[in-house]
Amino acid sequence: MSVVEAETWAATLTVEGMERKVRELEIWVAEVRGAVVGWGAIRGDRLEGLYTDPEFTGRGVGTELLNLLEELMRGRGIPAIMAEASANAEEFYRRRGYEPVGPRTPEGAQPMRKRLS
């Protein structure tokens, strides 16, 4: 994600919107020595967010969170997980079995899906 894309995305955030997300999403966090280094959120069959602190990129935090979320969904009988990958995360998802399923969103995200069964 470019700086411009990040700034555009950040400009849409509101306290009310974040409070709603905390109420509506199932959010899991990854901790290292008591510090949150990543988080992932799901709702129904959708991966709503996955983030790793840049200081921990490439250490398996995102992969482990994604594995946990996929396993939770698989256990709930969800046949496929849907996600929207930012440009900087698209290859991460492709390496983990996600496939593009349509054109990019107006914001530039790539809709993706992975079969869980």
Phi, psi and omega in degrees: 000129180286167178299318179298315178298317179296318179294321178297314178298312183298328181294339181273352183283139175226159177299316180299317179296320179291320177299319178297317180298318180297323179288322191267336185260153170267114188244131177241144180238154173250133180239146171230120181049044176082359179252136177288124181243359178185164176208157175218147182224140178228158172208118181060237181262016185247136167276112186269343179181148176210124185217139174235134175306129182307331179294340182248009178300138178082007180254007176091002181297309180298319179298314181295318176298314180298317177301317179299312182296318178297319180294319176301314181293319178301316179296338178269004177081016179282122186284334181208148178253136179254146180209162171239114184265129172291164182303322182282347181253351186303314181294324176306311181291319179302317180296343181252019172094007178278146180234144176296144180223053177134179182288161177298151176287166176303334179277355178097002179283148178260113174298135182220160179217148173226129175286136181258343182261000000 
